[in-house]
Amino acid sequence: MTDRRNAFAEQFGHWGRVPRDGDVLPFSMVSLAPDGTGHPKKKHHYISATYMEGWTAEDGRVWAYRPDEPADPHRSHPLSIGYRKHYYSQTNETGERDDHRWEDLWGCIETVWQATLRAVRDKRLSPAISFNLLGMVAVMRARVPAARERHELLMAHKLRTEVKAAEALGVLPDDLKIYAGRLDEVPVGINPEQSLTSMREDFMESGDLAFRLGFEVLHNATDIPFLTSDNPVCVYDPREPVHARTPYRTAEQVELLFPLDAGMMLRGSTKLAPTNRLVRHRRVSDKARVRRHNRTIAQFGYRLYVAQDRSCDPLVMQYAESVPTVAVSVQGSGREFSIVWDHCFGPRPRLSQYIDTPEKAARLARKMEEEGFYFDYGGTGD
């Protein structure tokens, strides 16, 4: 049986050459063997089931909150939530669907996650522990729907703006002329494979940010567990009050929160040094501070909250309808225009379906006509 090459190790080069620390193996040294079944991986978790195990109770389940029903959480097993079918599948060089490539990357770090958490609970410090913690931060910031849908939303704005510019210049392609004058009403769907490519940008941004932050682990000594979500990496300017906060603002002072499990939180700060590593462990017995951190976690949640108990019900209900997203505006017109965007908290975006088959196109056309959009095909019809 041959091993699949660890693509993380290939990409990280010298940075990935971290010595192991006893039972803690750097994820760059992990090679994944084929599962032997020959079956494609269809069930792709955007929030790692291994990660969610840190919030399970004695029955092996967590409290899972959906934003459309925040007052009615369900007892759920980590394997049964936080996934979409083929979420990381992509077309490979031969034109076939590859269900494994990204899943194998996630598997490298998930393989070492439990050993890393045990070392953190023992309050150990080592390059391998830091490497695995910051690797999970990078992965859990890039693979989640909040990040991917942000990229797809920006792509849709760019495509719509380019088509509107073509209309203004009188060079609208023939196959789009049926939408002339009503381009703002036409759904713009983006191929989700395009946001897979954008994940690499987010990996690099996380790495760059880590070189500005020192990190500590907060050990929760209260009876209030830490909360987590499907968007667990929270980055912000700590000087901004929570009600006026802009997500992912990193120009000056920066704080990063990432729940490790119900009892531990990774905190990064521009005020801690040395950077790009775990520098200390701290015990937190102040309930107000735990609640404050849970408020931030709730604020950054996107489509799923995960908890060990019901202590965060009020926070989940307060923030369920507001998510990290982007505000977009177009400046200029004609050939000269620019798209200006910034991070913000606001309503959860509704992305249009990507249309990749004639059947989907026909269903969309019927739906648009039912909603009052009548096409002028330029002919007399039947």
N, C-alpha and C positions, 0 to 999 in steps of 0.2 A: 504494500500500500504506500503510495507516494504522498508526501506532504505538499499542501498548497503553500506557495511562497507568501510570506508575510509582506503585503504591499506597504504597510506602514514602515517597516524596516527599510524597504527600498527607497521610500520618499524621504525619510528622516536622515539617512546617511549617518554622519558622525554624531549628530545630535541624539540619535537613537541608541548609541553605544553606551548604555548605562549598566554598571555592574549590578548583579542580583544581590538582594539583601536577605539571606537565609531562605525562608519560604516565599519571599516576594520576588517574583520574576518580572522584569520590565516587559511590558507588552510588546515591545519591538523585537523580543527574542522568541515570541510565540509563533509556531507554525501550526496551522489547522489541517487535520487530516480529513479527507472526504468522509461523509457520514455512511457511505457504503450502500445506501438505499437506491441511489441513482435518481431519486425523485427531486424535482425542483423545489426550492423554498418559496412558498406562496405567502406565508403569514409573516409579514415583516413588521417587527415592533419598532415604532418611532420613539418609544420610551422603553428602555431595556427592562425586560422581565427580571433579569438578575439584579438590576438596580432597584426595582420596586420591591424586591424581597426584603429590603431594609425597613419596610413599613408594615410587614405582615404581623398579625397577632398569632396566638397559639394555634388557631385553626388554619393558618397558612394563607389567610385572606387579608385584603385591605379594604378601606372605605374608598370607593371610587365616585367622584362627583362629576356630572356632566353639566356644562354651562346652561343648557336649556332646562335642566331640572336641578338646580343647585341645592334645593331644600330636600331632595330625595336621593341621597347617595345609596349605592348598592354594595353589598359585601361581594367582593370579586377576587378571583385568583389572578395573580399578575400575568399569567399566560393568556388569560381570556380578555384582556383589555390593552389599550394603547398600541394597536396595530392596524394596518391596512394591508389588503392583499396586493402583492407586487409593488409595494411602495418604493422600493429601491431597485426594481428591475429596469434594465436598459438594453438597448440594442447593441450587440457587440460588432466587432469588425467584420464578421461573416454574415451579418444581417439577422442573426438569431437572438432570441431574448436571453439575457444573462440574469438569472435570479440570485446569483451567489456573490458577485464581486463585492458589493458594499456590505452585504451581510457578513462576509468573511472578515472584513475590516473591523466591524463592530465586535465580532466574535473574539478577535485577538485581545481586546482590552477587557471584555466581559469574562474571559477565561481567568484572568488574574485579579478580578475585582474583589472577590470574597477574601482572598488572602491579604490583599491590600487593606481592606477594612479591618481585618483582625489586627494587623500591625498598627493601624491608626488608633484603634481602641486601646492598645497597649502603650500608646503615646510614643511610638518610635519615630525617629527622623532618619531619612536616608535618601540618596538620589533616586533609588528605584521607587520608593513610596511617592516622592514628589512627582516623578515622571508619570506614574500611573494616574495619580489624582488629576494632574493638569491635562493628561491625555483624555480622561473621561470628561473633563470640562469642555475641551475642544469638540469632542464627539457630540455631547449632549446640547451644545449650542448650535451645531450645524445641521444635525440630522432631523430636527423636530419640525413639525408643520409650521410653527410660528416663523422660522427662518426660511423654509422653502417657499411658503406662500408669500412672504415678503418679496422674495426675488421674482416670483411669478407675477405678482401684482405690478411691480415696476416694469417688467417686460411687457405686460399688457398695456400699461400707460404709454410706453415707448412706441409700441406698434400702432396703437390708435392715433397717437400724435403724428407719426410719420404718414399714415394714410390720410389724415385730415390735411396735412401739409400738401400732399400730392393733389388732393381735391382743390385746395386753394390755388395751386399753380396750374390747374387744368390738365394734369397728367395722371388722373386716376386710372388705374388699370381697368380694362374692359370688364373683367369678371367682378369688379367691385362697384361698377357704376349703378347697379340696382339699389345700392345703399346711399347714393348721392343725396346730400342734404340732411341725412339722418344718421350720420356715423356715430353720434353720441349714444344712439339707442341700440346699436348693434353689439351683441356680446362678443368679447374678445377672449378666446380660450388659448392658453399656452400649453405646449407639450410639456408635461411634467418632467420629462427627461432632462429638459434644459436646466431645471433648478438642481438636478443632481450635480451638474458641472459646477454650479455656484457654491456647492458645499466646500469645495477646495478653497475658495476665497475666505469663507468663514473660518476654516482651519487656520489659515495664515493670520487672520486678524486676531484669533485667540492666542496664537503663539506670540505675535507682536505685543499684545496686551500683557501677557504673562511676564515679559521682560521689563515691565514697568511696575509690577506688583510684587510685594512679599505676601506670603500666605500663612495663615494659622488655622488650626482646627478648634472650633468651639465645642466643648463637651457639655451637653445639656444635663444639668443636675436637678432640673425641675420636674414636675409631674405633667408638663405640657409638651407633648412630642412636637418635633419640627414637622412642618407640612412640606409637601413637594408637589410638582405638577409636570405636565408634558412640555414645559418650557422652564426648566429648573435653574438655568444659569442667568442670574440677575446682575446686570451691570448698570451703574448709575453714578451720578455725582452726589456724594453724601451730604453736601451742603444744601441741596434742594429739599424743601419740605415734601413729604410724601404726596400731598394733594396737588403739587405743582411740578412733579418730577417728570423729566424727559428720559425715557429708557435709552440705554446704550450711549449716553453722553460720556465721552472719554477725553475731551480736550485738556482738562486740568486735573482736578482731584477725582479719583475713581475708587469706588468700592464694588467688590464682587461678592455675591453670596451664591453658594451651591450646596444644597442639602446633601449629605452623604448617606444618612439614614435618619430614622426618627430621633436618634440621640446625638448626632454629630453634624456640624455645619462647617464647610470650608469657607473661609473668609479671606478675600484678597484686598489689599489696600496699597495705595501709592505712599502711604506713611510707614509701611513696613519694609524692612530690608534685612538681608539681601533679597534681591528679586528672583523671580522664576523658580522659587522653591518653597517648600514648607519649612518655616523657621521656628515654630513653637506650637504648643498645645495650651489651651486655656479652659478652665472650668467656668461654666456660666450657671449661676444659681438665682439670677434675677429674672423673675417671671415676666416683668415688663419688657426686658430685652428680648426674651424669647418671643413674646407676642409681637414685638416690633419687627423682628426678622420674619415671622410668619406672615405679617401683613405685606411685607415686600414680596415674599414668595407668591402669595395670593394675587397680588397686583400684576405679576408677570405671567401668571397662568394663561393658557390659551384655550384648549378644548377639553382638558382633563386635569382634575386635582386628585391627588392620592394622599391618604392620611391613615394613621394608625388608630385614631379614635375620632370622636365627633367634636372635639374641643374647638376646631376651627370653622365650624358651621357658619357663624356670623361673618367671618372674613370671606369665605367662599361666596356667600350670597351677595356680599357687598361688591365684589370685583368680578363677578361672573360675566357681566355684560360689557366689560371694558378689557381690551387686550393690547399688548404691544403691537403696533402696526406702523404705517407710514402715512404722512401727509404729502401729497404730490400737487405741484402746480406747474403749468407750462408758461414760459416767458418767451416773448417774441412771436413771429408769425412768418409764413412763407418759407423761404429757404433758411432763414436764420431763426432758430428757436432752441431753447434749452429746457430740459426737464429738471426741476428743482424739487428735492424731497428731503424730508427729515423724519427721524423717529418720533413717535408720539404714542400716547394711549388713546384709544378710541374704540368704536364699534368693531366687532370682528368682521373682516372683509369677506365678501361673497364673491368667489372666483367663478368665472364662467367655465363650463365644461369644454374640454379640448375636443374638437370635432375631427376624428381621424377615419371615419367610415361614411359611405353614402347614406347608410341607415340613420346614423346619428345626425347627419346634415338634414335629412328629410324630417326627422322628429323636431329638430330645432326650428326649421321653417314653419312647420305646422303650429308649433307653440307660439312663435312670434306673430303669426297671422291671427291666432286666437286672442292675442293680447293687443291687437289693433295695428300691427305693423304689416302693411300691404305692399307687396313688391311690385314695382313697375319694371317688367321685363322688356319693355320697348317693342312689344309685338301685339298682334290682335288677339292671340290666344285661341283656344278652341271654341 
